Amino acid sequence: MAFTGNFTCNVFKTGLINGDFDFGVGTSDVYKIALYTNTATLNQNTAAYTTDGEVVAAGYTAGGNVLTPTVGGPDGTAFISFANTVWSGAFTARGALIYKDSGAAVCVLDFGADKVSTTTFQVQFPPASVSSAIIRIS
């Protein structure tokens, strides 16, 4: 089944209220990004990391890369962003899942079309600000 858009996962929304996610400096929580082909079925109901539809290729390790978060919250809008991340290899990805290393899903990213790499695959995140960060809560 094809990707159908970008989603903040329901388990993440509930987990924020329950205190299950910590993006702050010095946290022991680890966040990762996994890449997926267009066969993946990821949406707002995705509860955890899955290998179903994940990219399988030289240069890509199942589970993806560790992310480095940036958080902020001036002027009544809290935000979370991440440093860009890179893989070395030739493969195709249609989207991604950001998740807590223990498994809980944070958000689904739809790249809008298959993205093809011949040597380096990079996910570029928007600037860490209240108007453009990947996750914003106001």
C-alpha positions in Angstrom: 0.0 0.0 0.0 1.3 3.4 -0.9 2.2 6.3 1.5 -0.7 8.6 2.0 0.8 11.6 3.7 2.7 12.9 6.7 1.4 12.0 10.1 2.0 12.6 13.8 1.4 9.2 15.2 -1.4 8.8 17.7 0.8 6.8 20.1 3.2 9.8 20.2 0.3 12.3 21.0 -0.8 10.1 23.9 2.7 9.4 25.0 3.5 13.2 25.2 0.7 13.6 27.7 1.8 10.5 29.7 5.4 11.7 29.8 6.7 8.7 27.7 8.8 10.9 25.4 11.8 13.1 26.4 13.7 15.0 23.8 15.6 17.3 26.2 19.3 17.7 26.6 20.8 14.9 28.6 17.9 12.5 28.1 18.6 8.8 27.9 15.8 8.5 25.2 17.2 7.6 21.8 15.3 8.5 18.6 15.9 6.9 15.2 14.7 7.3 11.6 14.0 4.3 9.4 13.5 4.4 5.6 10.7 2.7 3.8 9.7 1.7 0.3 6.3 2.4 -1.2 5.1 -1.1 0.0 5.0 0.1 3.6 1.7 0.9 5.3 2.5 3.7 7.7 0.0 6.3 8.9 -1.3 8.0 12.1 -2.2 4.6 13.6 1.4 3.3 13.3 2.2 2.5 16.9 5.8 1.2 16.6 8.8 0.6 14.4 8.3 -2.2 11.9 10.5 -3.9 9.3 7.5 -4.3 7.0 8.4 -2.4 3.9 11.7 -1.1 5.3 14.5 -0.5 2.8 16.8 -3.4 2.3 20.0 -2.5 0.6 23.8 -2.2 0.9 24.6 0.9 3.0 21.4 0.8 4.9 21.1 -1.0 8.3 17.6 -2.1 9.5 16.3 0.3 12.1 17.9 3.3 10.4 20.0 6.0 11.9 20.1 7.7 15.3 18.8 11.2 15.3 20.0 14.2 17.2 17.0 16.3 18.4 16.8 20.0 19.0 13.9 21.4 21.1 12.6 24.9 21.7 9.5 26.6 22.9 9.6 30.4 22.8 6.5 32.5 22.2 4.0 29.7 23.1 5.0 27.2 20.4 7.0 24.2 21.3 9.0 22.5 18.6 11.2 19.5 17.9 13.6 19.2 15.0 16.5 16.9 14.2 20.0 17.2 12.6 20.1 16.0 9.0 21.1 12.4 8.6 23.0 10.5 5.8 23.4 6.9 4.6 26.0 5.8 2.1 24.6 3.5 -0.5 22.4 3.1 -3.6 18.8 2.6 -2.8 15.2 4.0 -3.2 13.0 5.2 -0.3 9.5 6.6 -0.4 9.2 7.7 3.2 10.4 7.4 6.7 9.4 6.7 10.3 10.8 8.6 13.3 10.5 6.5 16.4 11.8 6.0 19.9 14.5 3.3 20.0 12.3 1.3 22.3 9.9 1.1 19.4 7.2 3.7 19.9 6.4 5.7 16.7 6.7 9.5 16.6 5.8 10.5 13.1 5.6 9.3 9.5 7.3 11.3 6.7 6.0 11.0 3.2 8.7 12.1 0.7 6.0 12.7 -2.0 7.6 10.3 -4.5 10.3 7.7 -4.5 13.7 9.2 -3.8 16.6 7.4 -5.5 20.2 7.5 -4.3 23.2 6.3 -6.3 25.8 7.0 -3.6 24.5 9.1 -0.7 21.0 9.3 0.7 20.3 12.3 2.9 17.2 13.3 4.9 17.2 17.1 5.4 15.1 18.4 8.2 13.6 22.0 8.1 15.2 24.6 10.3 14.6 24.3 14.1 12.2 27.2 14.6 8.7 27.8 15.7 7.6 28.3 12.1 9.3 25.5 10.3 10.5 22.6 12.7 9.3 19.1 11.7 7.1 18.9 14.9 5.4 22.0 16.3 2.9 22.2 19.1 1.0 25.4 19.7 
